[in-house]
Amino acid sequence: MTPKQQIKHIVKWINTYAKSAKINTLVVGISGGIDSSVVSALCAETGLKTIVVQMPIRQNKKLDNRSSMQAGWLLDRYKDTVTHMSMDLTKVFDAFEKNLIPYCRENEDEQRVDLAFANSRARLRMMTLYQIAQSHGGIVVGTGNRVEDFGVGFFTKYGDGGVDISPIGDCLKTAVWDMGREFGLPQEIIDAPPTDGLWSDDRTDEDQLGMTYPELELAMTQAETNSGVDNKTQKENLKKYRDIRSRNLHKMLPIPVCTIPKDAK
């Protein structure tokens, strides 16, 4: 499919789901990144009421500025469809962290604790989106792509992974960039290094994963098709991909359930 065809297909899919579920409001968290920019544009294209929510938490100023840019771009083009909400959750998170730190820092690995708090930011945002969605009789629309959600599991369990529908969950990251260009999104958003925005510094997805998205996509394809690698770098990347996927597989699989034998006594 061309990017234009993909957009048309996804918009139709969202509308079909919304009609079957009898909902007319879509809620999307926006970060100023390519994924949330494309998803919010796809939602707006449906003609359904689309609420885009900006939720900075100790946010890097550059990221927050891109979120505002994203909201402005949407409001310019879909003023009859899009509603923008902006709420700084920093004070809420500060209170959460203050109360939890005494129970987390004691005899714990510092890096592990910091990661847990980063994931708590995503879960706080998820709660905010669901509060808004339920209050407006809507649903929360996910912004994860196929590489993140079904390849390496690069998302927060019950955070940005907690959604009702996933419009780009079968799209590679490069395909999302292509749709962004087709929409005519601001070049700054298209060119911005992907980041989950859960940290107060400038760390990117590549910093955390150790691979670029094109490298991840190639490794994912090689793993799924069991195809060979062409060189040492690809071999190393395939191993990295499998290691990351193995660590995060619990996010992508159904919750394990202990089944009780029917004839148990």
QUIMO-V685501 format. One record per residue. N is the residue number from 1. PHI is phi in whole degrees, 0 to 359 (* if undefined). Layout:
N_PHI ; N_PHI
//
This chain:
1_* ; 2_284 ; 3_306 ; 4_297 ; 5_292 ; 6_298 ; 7_300 ; 8_300 ; 9_296 ; 10_292 ; 11_300 ; 12_297 ; 13_296 ; 14_298 ; 15_298 ; 16_296 ; 17_296 ; 18_300 ; 19_295 ; 20_292 ; 21_271 ; 22_59 ; 23_237 ; 24_228 ; 25_227 ; 26_244 ; 27_241 ; 28_229 ; 29_278 ; 30_248 ; 31_235 ; 32_89 ; 33_269 ; 34_294 ; 35_295 ; 36_291 ; 37_294 ; 38_292 ; 39_296 ; 40_295 ; 41_292 ; 42_300 ; 43_296 ; 44_297 ; 45_297 ; 46_291 ; 47_86 ; 48_281 ; 49_301 ; 50_238 ; 51_256 ; 52_255 ; 53_238 ; 54_263 ; 55_226 ; 56_295 ; 57_226 ; 58_48 ; 59_286 ; 60_305 ; 61_301 ; 62_299 ; 63_294 ; 64_295 ; 65_296 ; 66_292 ; 67_298 ; 68_296 ; 69_298 ; 70_299 ; 71_298 ; 72_297 ; 73_299 ; 74_295 ; 75_294 ; 76_294 ; 77_262 ; 78_228 ; 79_297 ; 80_272 ; 81_245 ; 82_264 ; 83_244 ; 84_253 ; 85_238 ; 86_231 ; 87_219 ; 88_277 ; 89_265 ; 90_302 ; 91_294 ; 92_295 ; 93_293 ; 94_303 ; 95_294 ; 96_299 ; 97_298 ; 98_301 ; 99_283 ; 100_268 ; 101_308 ; 102_302 ; 103_269 ; 104_255 ; 105_284 ; 106_292 ; 107_57 ; 108_239 ; 109_290 ; 110_302 ; 111_294 ; 112_295 ; 113_295 ; 114_298 ; 115_295 ; 116_298 ; 117_291 ; 118_298 ; 119_293 ; 120_295 ; 121_299 ; 122_296 ; 123_289 ; 124_294 ; 125_295 ; 126_300 ; 127_299 ; 128_297 ; 129_298 ; 130_289 ; 131_299 ; 132_292 ; 133_299 ; 134_294 ; 135_295 ; 136_256 ; 137_65 ; 138_245 ; 139_231 ; 140_268 ; 141_260 ; 142_284 ; 143_241 ; 144_279 ; 145_264 ; 146_296 ; 147_297 ; 148_289 ; 149_279 ; 150_234 ; 151_258 ; 152_254 ; 153_63 ; 154_272 ; 155_203 ; 156_269 ; 157_298 ; 158_62 ; 159_243 ; 160_289 ; 161_276 ; 162_267 ; 163_220 ; 164_264 ; 165_222 ; 166_229 ; 167_296 ; 168_250 ; 169_294 ; 170_250 ; 171_252 ; 172_292 ; 173_300 ; 174_297 ; 175_291 ; 176_294 ; 177_301 ; 178_297 ; 179_293 ; 180_298 ; 181_293 ; 182_298 ; 183_290 ; 184_80 ; 185_298 ; 186_306 ; 187_301 ; 188_298 ; 189_289 ; 190_295 ; 191_276 ; 192_296 ; 193_299 ; 194_301 ; 195_212 ; 196_278 ; 197_67 ; 198_262 ; 199_235 ; 200_275 ; 201_259 ; 202_263 ; 203_297 ; 204_256 ; 205_300 ; 206_297 ; 207_300 ; 208_280 ; 209_269 ; 210_80 ; 211_211 ; 212_279 ; 213_294 ; 214_301 ; 215_294 ; 216_297 ; 217_297 ; 218_296 ; 219_297 ; 220_296 ; 221_297 ; 222_297 ; 223_291 ; 224_288 ; 225_262 ; 226_56 ; 227_273 ; 228_283 ; 229_253 ; 230_266 ; 231_203 ; 232_297 ; 233_298 ; 234_297 ; 235_297 ; 236_295 ; 237_294 ; 238_296 ; 239_295 ; 240_301 ; 241_302 ; 242_295 ; 243_295 ; 244_296 ; 245_299 ; 246_299 ; 247_294 ; 248_256 ; 249_301 ; 250_300 ; 251_285 ; 252_264 ; 253_261 ; 254_301 ; 255_299 ; 256_298 ; 257_239 ; 258_282 ; 259_269 ; 260_260 ; 261_305 ; 262_297 ; 263_262 ; 264_296 ; 265_238
//
